[in-house]
Amino acid sequence: MSNSGGLLLIVLATGVVSVAGIFFVSWARKATRASGEKDLASRAGTQRLLAENWTLVEKTARETGMTDEEIARVRANVLGLGDG
């Protein structure tokens, strides 16, 4: 095989790998977008769990050194009273 033939083979292989990578990234992005609805449901479930067990959450937060202001901000977010 000549040098130009080897170079052509390298260029073609690089092109095939690049196109395959583009398709894979596209597929991964679509899969991530599709799972977005599940993430919202998961967040809602987590928020509900925290709200139902707020006493334990607050106790643990105090034991780990959170300030009253930080706890109040978290509580407002968990209960949907804060802007974010």
C-alpha positions in Angstrom: 0.0 0.0 0.0 1.4 3.4 -0.9 1.6 6.4 1.4 -1.4 8.1 -0.3 -3.4 4.9 0.1 -2.6 4.8 3.8 -3.4 8.5 4.2 -6.8 8.0 2.5 -7.6 5.1 4.8 -6.8 7.2 7.9 -9.0 10.1 6.5 -11.9 7.7 5.8 -11.6 6.1 9.2 -11.5 9.5 10.9 -14.6 10.5 9.0 -16.5 7.4 9.9 -15.6 7.8 13.6 -16.6 11.4 13.5 -20.0 10.7 11.9 -20.7 7.9 14.4 -19.8 10.2 17.3 -22.2 12.9 16.0 -25.0 10.4 15.7 -24.2 9.1 19.2 -24.3 12.6 20.7 -27.5 13.3 19.0 -29.1 10.1 20.3 -27.8 10.8 23.8 -29.3 14.4 23.8 -32.7 13.0 22.6 -32.6 10.4 25.3 -31.8 13.0 27.9 -34.7 15.3 26.8 -37.1 12.4 26.8 -36.2 11.6 30.4 -36.8 15.2 31.5 -40.4 14.4 32.4 -39.3 11.6 34.7 -36.8 14.0 36.4 -39.7 16.4 37.1 -41.7 13.6 38.7 -38.7 12.6 40.7 -38.2 16.1 42.0 -41.8 16.4 43.0 -41.5 13.1 44.8 -38.4 14.2 46.6 -40.0 17.5 47.5 -43.1 15.7 48.9 -40.8 13.4 50.9 -38.9 16.3 52.4 -42.1 18.1 53.3 -43.6 15.1 55.0 -40.4 14.5 57.0 -39.6 18.2 57.6 -39.0 17.7 61.4 -36.2 15.2 60.7 -34.8 17.2 57.8 -34.6 20.3 60.0 -33.0 18.4 62.9 -30.4 16.9 60.6 -29.7 20.3 59.1 -29.1 21.9 62.5 -26.8 19.0 63.5 -24.7 19.5 60.4 -24.3 23.3 61.0 -26.9 25.0 58.8 -27.9 28.4 60.0 -31.5 29.3 60.8 -31.5 31.5 57.6 -30.4 28.7 55.4 -33.0 26.3 56.9 -35.7 28.9 56.4 -34.6 29.3 52.7 -34.7 25.5 52.2 -38.0 25.2 53.9 -39.5 28.0 51.6 -38.2 26.1 48.5 -39.4 22.7 49.7 -42.9 24.0 50.6 -43.0 26.1 47.3 -43.0 29.4 49.1 -39.7 30.7 47.6 -38.8 32.0 44.2 -36.0 29.5 43.8 
